[in-house]
Amino acid sequence: MVVSMSRKGNCWDNASMENFFSHFKSECFNRCTFRTVDEVKREAKRYIHFYNRERFQQKLNNLSPYEFRTQVA
């Protein structure tokens, strides 16, 4: 297995995922208390659906990612 890595110190590789997980933690996990693993899984699925289908983003002309992709297609 070969690891895919860019040049040393390039922080832009992970910027999109770090941005998503920052929103994920602040909008989902920091607001809830979970008792079981199933609750965590259910809430993670719910949030991912919300993030892709309902949560508008300024950089996408105030559309959700799903709406933006369907407009382009």
N, C-alpha and C positions, 0 to 999 in steps of 0.2 A: 504494500500500500504506500502511495506517495502522497504526502501532505501538500496541499495547495497553499502557498504563502507568497505574499508580495515582498517587496524590499523591506528591510528592517525599519521600524518606526512609522510605517504607513498606517495611520489610524482610520483612514477612509474606507478600508475594506469592511470593517464591522459597523460602520456608522449607521446604516439602515436598521440592522438588527438591534443595536444598542438603543436606538431611538424607539423602536417598537417595544422592547422590554422595559424601557423607562416608563412609557405610557402604561404598559401592562401592569407594572408594579404599583404605580401611583393611582390608576383608575380602577384597578380590580383588587389586588391582593392587600393593599394597605387599608381598604375600606371594609374588608370582610374578616370574619373569624371562622375558621374551618374546623370541623370536628373529625371528618373522615377524609380519606384519599379520594373517595368517590365524589365528595362535595368539591374538592379542588379540581378534579377532572371536569366535572359538569360546569363549574364556573369558568374554567379556562376555555372550554368549547364555546360557551355563551359569549365570552368576551371576544374571542377571535371572530365569531359571526358578527357581533356588533361592530368591531373594528373594520371589517371588510365591507359590510353591507349598510351600516347606518351612520357611523361616525364620520361626519364631514371633515375635510381637511382643506385649509386655506390654500395650500400649494397646488391643490387639484381643483381650483375655482369653486370652492365650497361644495364639492361633491364627495361622496364616499368613493373609496377605491373601486368598488364594483361598478358604480354609476359612471365613473371616469373611463374605465376599461370598455364598458358597453358603448359609450359615446364614440370612442376612438374606432372600435370595430364597426 
